[in-house]
Amino acid sequence: MTRRALLLLLGLLASSQALAQAPQTATGRAPVPNIRAPLQPSATPAPADKAAASRPSASSEADAQSQGVAGMARVVDGDTLRVDGRTFRLWGIDAPELVQACERDGLNYACGRAAAAYLRSLLTPAIPTGDRTVDAAAAQVVCEPRASDQYGRTAALCRAGTMDLGAEMVRGGWALVLVRHGTDYAAEEEDARTNLRGLWAGAFDAPWDWRAKRLGE
């Protein structure tokens, strides 16, 4: 054997030994190294879900419903106010529905709108200024929840200053005592009836009777 042939044989033997020592995969090929470096864990925890964090719990919502609220009031109808984004039914009274009509001097009139206007006048008392009258700034109203009505509204005792708005609506004759809330304003209703104020100056259906006829309640 020539020297060249001997060197060639030794080279083949060396190659065979190198292949035999290489690790094999299921396909018989050497594994390919991972070209992406391992991901490092974040030094700070992932941010919490802000929406979930700001979402009030059921207990906090219940607490908010049971607490009173103070603010500028907007009249919805004769016995309903919006104060600080919340709707309150005036405790102990029932006023004509906004679309309800009554009779006075033989003519129909919009007593529901008249009741709402009267409540609005309690919040914005007129101030005489010589030859004209302007409305004062709306009164600060404080509402203290008492219960919930059949519509899910909170029934509340609401005051503008020291004035009980429910009592004044009944005294003015633009609301009736809601007996299922109690008879706190019975004296005011009798006074309005005796003096023919508001609704008592004509003929009308009690609000609950009107709803029963028109709305099937």
Secondary structure by P-SEA (a helix, b strand, c coil): ccaaaaaaaaaaaaaaaaaaaccccccccccccccccccccccccccccccccccccaaaaaaaaacccccbbbbccccccccccccccccccccccccbbbbccccccaaaaaaaaaaaaaabbbbbcccccccccccbbbbbbcccccccccccccccccccaaaaaaaaccccccccccccaaaaaaaaaaacccccccccccaaaaaaacccc
